[in-house]
Amino acid sequence: MRMMLGVVMLIGTTASSVRAEVNSGPTVGETPPALKVLALTGDEEYQELDYRDERKEKPTVYVFVRADRFDRPMARFLKTLDEKVKAVSEDADVIAVWRTEDTQATREYLPRAKKSLQFRNTTLAFFPAGSPGPNDWAITGEAFLTAVVVHKGKVAASLGYVSVNETEVPMVEEALKKAVGK
């Protein structure tokens, strides 16, 4: 029985190490760089704009998703985050930016994803030039998903994930709460 418990503990430890964070995103305390994207959902649907300038001082969680690694656990992360941000601040929103070179497939996919996931507080966007960008946001290719919390024009947290699901949302939520002073 003890041996079996040890094996279970070892498996649990190994599984949790796979979920390790990676260094990704701009440095805390910095002003985030411009973020020129094409919004495919939300109030600015089908408009190319700079979300850093649009959101200005408002609390925002920017989520950079590697399109080739998007899966159901990431979808659950985004859905849960979408549900939690307004409880932290009525002004908070999520801007999810797909990092992809296949712009045509992304144009077709993101509106369907929004409808399927029923986002209320999340805008889905991508880089229209077809570059996986954004080079100046320090998003590493190792990170399948990077969440960057910004408030009052400053980066409050940068969290990079190789593997992510809804159980990681409280970490992002806490960073957002800290940023807005809750």
One Martini backbone bead per residue (centre of mass of N, CA, C, O) as a GRO file, in nm:
protein
  182
    1MET     BB    1   0.058   0.062  -0.022
    2ARG     BB    2   0.297   0.257   0.002
    3MET     BB    3   0.399   0.216  -0.284
    4MET     BB    4   0.145   0.321  -0.424
    5LEU     BB    5   0.151   0.605  -0.301
    6GLY     BB    6   0.428   0.680  -0.419
    7VAL     BB    7   0.343   0.658  -0.715
    8VAL     BB    8   0.118   0.868  -0.704
    9MET     BB    9   0.299   1.102  -0.612
   10LEU     BB   10   0.492   1.093  -0.855
   11ILE     BB   11   0.280   1.145  -1.071
   12GLY     BB   12   0.180   1.415  -0.957
   13THR     BB   13   0.453   1.560  -0.980
   14THR     BB   14   0.494   1.524  -1.282
   15ALA     BB   15   0.234   1.662  -1.378
   16SER     BB   16   0.295   1.944  -1.247
   17SER     BB   17   0.566   2.000  -1.407
   18VAL     BB   18   0.430   2.037  -1.689
   19ARG     BB   19   0.285   2.320  -1.578
   20ALA     BB   20   0.498   2.508  -1.622
   21GLU     BB   21   0.631   2.804  -1.631
   22VAL     BB   22   0.713   3.078  -1.843
   23ASN     BB   23   0.897   3.323  -1.984
   24SER     BB   24   0.647   3.579  -2.060
   25GLY     BB   25   0.658   3.895  -2.142
   26PRO     BB   26   0.649   4.179  -2.008
   27THR     BB   27   0.764   4.387  -1.780
   28VAL     BB   28   0.710   4.478  -1.483
   29GLY     BB   29   0.614   4.833  -1.499
   30GLU     BB   30   0.572   4.862  -1.784
   31THR     BB   31   0.497   4.980  -2.085
   32PRO     BB   32   0.314   4.876  -2.320
   33PRO     BB   33   0.306   4.806  -2.624
   34ALA     BB   34   0.185   4.809  -2.902
   35LEU     BB   35  -0.152   4.667  -3.035
   36LYS     BB   36  -0.191   4.567  -3.356
   37VAL     BB   37  -0.517   4.462  -3.454
   38LEU     BB   38  -0.776   4.233  -3.548
   39ALA     BB   39  -1.102   4.245  -3.480
   40LEU     BB   40  -1.362   3.975  -3.464
   41THR     BB   41  -1.482   4.086  -3.197
   42GLY     BB   42  -1.697   4.292  -3.060
   43ASP     BB   43  -1.721   4.637  -3.079
   44GLU     BB   44  -1.461   4.621  -3.305
   45GLU     BB   45  -1.554   4.468  -3.538
   46TYR     BB   46  -1.340   4.462  -3.808
   47GLN     BB   47  -1.100   4.620  -3.666
   48GLU     BB   48  -0.815   4.815  -3.681
   49LEU     BB   49  -0.614   4.828  -3.376
   50ASP     BB   50  -0.499   4.976  -3.066
   51TYR     BB   51  -0.543   4.844  -2.755
   52ARG     BB   52  -0.370   5.016  -2.578
   53ASP     BB   53  -0.518   5.283  -2.660
   54GLU     BB   54  -0.811   5.191  -2.601
   55ARG     BB   55  -0.765   5.107  -2.285
   56LYS     BB   56  -0.539   5.244  -2.132
   57GLU     BB   57  -0.634   5.248  -1.788
   58LYS     BB   58  -0.768   4.988  -1.809
   59PRO     BB   59  -0.838   4.682  -1.714
   60THR     BB   60  -0.627   4.420  -1.865
   61VAL     BB   61  -0.633   4.105  -2.042
   62TYR     BB   62  -0.377   3.970  -2.219
   63VAL     BB   63  -0.405   3.705  -2.465
   64PHE     BB   64  -0.167   3.476  -2.594
   65VAL     BB   65  -0.225   3.253  -2.871
   66ARG     BB   66  -0.129   2.957  -2.994
   67ALA     BB   67  -0.295   2.823  -3.249
   68ASP     BB   68  -0.141   2.535  -3.266
   69ARG     BB   69  -0.229   2.497  -2.930
   70PHE     BB   70  -0.522   2.502  -2.932
   71ASP     BB   71  -0.759   2.398  -2.675
   72ARG     BB   72  -0.981   2.304  -2.442
   73PRO     BB   73  -0.828   2.404  -2.191
   74MET     BB   74  -0.796   2.692  -2.303
   75ALA     BB   75  -1.096   2.748  -2.335
   76ARG     BB   76  -1.157   2.723  -2.031
   77PHE     BB   77  -0.979   2.951  -1.944
   78LEU     BB   78  -1.119   3.178  -2.108
   79LYS     BB   79  -1.405   3.138  -1.996
   80THR     BB   80  -1.336   3.184  -1.697
   81LEU     BB   81  -1.210   3.462  -1.730
   82ASP     BB   82  -1.459   3.597  -1.854
   83GLU     BB   83  -1.633   3.550  -1.584
   84LYS     BB   84  -1.424   3.712  -1.370
   85VAL     BB   85  -1.343   4.015  -1.441
   86LYS     BB   86  -1.602   4.181  -1.341
   87ALA     BB   87  -1.559   4.113  -1.034
   88VAL     BB   88  -1.309   4.301  -1.015
   89SER     BB   89  -1.399   4.489  -1.276
   90GLU     BB   90  -1.612   4.667  -1.476
   91ASP     BB   91  -1.359   4.757  -1.679
   92ALA     BB   92  -1.286   4.477  -1.747
   93ASP     BB   93  -1.090   4.292  -1.994
   94VAL     BB   94  -1.047   4.070  -2.275
   95ILE     BB   95  -0.760   4.013  -2.495
   96ALA     BB   96  -0.749   3.782  -2.757
   97VAL     BB   97  -0.448   3.672  -2.925
   98TRP     BB   98  -0.368   3.537  -3.219
   99ARG     BB   99  -0.094   3.326  -3.313
  100THR     BB  100  -0.058   3.355  -3.667
  101GLU     BB  101  -0.031   3.276  -4.030
  102ASP     BB  102  -0.348   3.198  -4.070
  103THR     BB  103  -0.574   3.427  -4.149
  104GLN     BB  104  -0.815   3.287  -4.282
  105ALA     BB  105  -0.878   3.076  -4.063
  106THR     BB  106  -0.908   3.288  -3.835
  107ARG     BB  107  -1.147   3.449  -3.953
  108GLU     BB  108  -1.336   3.194  -3.934
  109TYR     BB  109  -1.295   3.090  -3.634
  110LEU     BB  110  -1.339   3.313  -3.409
  111PRO     BB  111  -1.649   3.363  -3.432
  112ARG     BB  112  -1.718   3.066  -3.360
  113ALA     BB  113  -1.581   3.060  -3.084
  114LYS     BB  114  -1.748   3.279  -2.950
  115LYS     BB  115  -2.020   3.141  -2.984
  116SER     BB  116  -1.949   2.877  -2.835
  117LEU     BB  117  -1.830   3.027  -2.562
  118GLN     BB  118  -1.984   3.291  -2.485
  119PHE     BB  119  -1.861   3.566  -2.482
  120ARG     BB  120  -1.865   3.891  -2.292
  121ASN     BB  121  -1.534   3.992  -2.212
  122THR     BB  122  -1.419   3.897  -2.503
  123THR     BB  123  -1.174   3.957  -2.741
  124LEU     BB  124  -1.103   3.861  -3.075
  125ALA     BB  125  -0.770   3.838  -3.225
  126PHE     BB  126  -0.523   3.951  -3.479
  127PHE     BB  127  -0.257   3.958  -3.698
  128PRO     BB  128  -0.294   4.078  -4.021
  129ALA     BB  129   0.000   4.012  -4.149
  130GLY     BB  130   0.072   3.702  -4.040
  131SER     BB  131   0.215   3.734  -3.789
  132PRO     BB  132   0.283   3.607  -3.473
  133GLY     BB  133   0.350   3.794  -3.290
  134PRO     BB  134   0.466   4.023  -3.071
  135ASN     BB  135   0.782   4.125  -3.056
  136ASP     BB  136   0.757   4.368  -2.823
  137TRP     BB  137   0.618   4.159  -2.589
  138ALA     BB  138   0.794   3.901  -2.517
  139ILE     BB  139   0.689   3.646  -2.665
  140THR     BB  140   0.724   3.318  -2.637
  141GLY     BB  141   0.729   3.015  -2.811
  142GLU     BB  142   0.694   2.830  -2.555
  143ALA     BB  143   0.431   2.971  -2.520
  144PHE     BB  144   0.093   2.892  -2.558
  145LEU     BB  145   0.030   3.098  -2.315
  146THR     BB  146  -0.023   3.455  -2.249
  147ALA     BB  147  -0.063   3.661  -1.958
  148VAL     BB  148  -0.145   4.018  -1.946
  149VAL     BB  149  -0.147   4.255  -1.695
  150VAL     BB  150  -0.324   4.573  -1.719
  151HIS     BB  151  -0.278   4.898  -1.545
  152LYS     BB  152  -0.244   5.220  -1.592
  153GLY     BB  153  -0.026   5.152  -1.832
  154LYS     BB  154   0.076   4.886  -1.672
  155VAL     BB  155   0.250   4.613  -1.591
  156ALA     BB  156   0.151   4.358  -1.349
  157ALA     BB  157   0.160   4.086  -1.538
  158SER     BB  158   0.343   3.779  -1.648
  159LEU     BB  159   0.204   3.471  -1.794
  160GLY     BB  160   0.347   3.163  -1.878
  161TYR     BB  161   0.237   2.875  -2.082
  162VAL     BB  162   0.240   2.531  -2.175
  163SER     BB  163   0.003   2.465  -1.972
  164VAL     BB  164  -0.362   2.508  -1.969
  165ASN     BB  165  -0.634   2.593  -1.744
  166GLU     BB  166  -0.883   2.688  -1.523
  167THR     BB  167  -0.681   2.659  -1.266
  168GLU     BB  168  -0.517   2.939  -1.353
  169VAL     BB  169  -0.709   3.184  -1.308
  170PRO     BB  170  -0.652   3.279  -1.011
  171MET     BB  171  -0.375   3.405  -1.080
  172VAL     BB  172  -0.487   3.625  -1.267
  173GLU     BB  173  -0.698   3.740  -1.075
  174GLU     BB  174  -0.496   3.832  -0.856
  175ALA     BB  175  -0.338   4.027  -1.037
  176LEU     BB  176  -0.583   4.207  -1.094
  177LYS     BB  177  -0.653   4.282  -0.804
  178LYS     BB  178  -0.382   4.411  -0.737
  179ALA     BB  179  -0.391   4.629  -0.961
  180VAL     BB  180  -0.682   4.755  -0.845
  181GLY     BB  181  -0.690   4.720  -0.519
  182LYS     BB  182  -0.835   4.433  -0.387
   0.00000   0.00000   0.00000
